[in-house]
């Protein structure tokens, strides 16, 4: 009986020992699971960081592409946007940027139609430009020179009389060149066609003349044409075209030639002579040939 009891105890102990997993094996399993979890977390964090950097890089690339696209699409004059009418940002071939009024491929050098902008300005103001691009304005001599460097341009001048006549006429020049600041923005012009008469091409008054203003007299007269005739322009001694002269709310100049005048009009349009007629509207615009 005692032997039987001892045998049963040994069998139970043997069974229990067989079912117990060694502690070292369990520890190794825990270590592996812990390491796997840590690596997985590290990879997940790394992936998140890489994704964030990639998003930043993509954004920078998109901004660069957008800037390049805008530079590429920016017109170098209004000839590049023949159907557009309104103010457009221009970037010339030498990188100069400025706003200009465009209409059917023409770039406006100046617009005058209501007297809202005073054109009796300084030399520096004529160099940089002034006025409202949606209204009356002058483009600026430096901007003009930058445009003209890009090729051959046609200059077109539109003139309109006051009511009741309301007559409109134009002068167009197939040769139009203006020197840079070191040459006083000297005018070279030719190839006239039109209905208004050739005033700007006159060799005694405008052809090959430098640009003068009230504070920078570069004309060939012993007095200042700009001061005497209240304007600015390519004066000789002095003018038969004063498109940057004083704007009057009516057709008569306050005094001889001191207004927005154009002497070579084909008809006599003032009882005192054409130098006394002040036009209602005068535009100067150019287009690449």
Secondary structure, DSSP 4 states (H G I P E B T S, - for coil): -HHHHHHHHHHHHHHHHHHPPPHHHHHHHHHHHHHHHHHHHHHHHHHHHHHHHHHHHHHHHHHHHHHHHHHHHS-SSGGGGTT-EEEEEEE-TTS-EEEEEEETTEEEEEEESSS-S-----HHHHHH-EE-TTSSEE--HHHHHHHHTTS-EEEEEEEEPPTTT--EEEEEEEEEEE--GGGTT-EEEEEEEESS---TT-TTTTTTPPEEBTTB--SSSSS-HHHHTT--EE-SSS-SB-TTS---SSSB-SSTT-SS-BTT-SS--STT-GGGB--SEEEEEEEE-
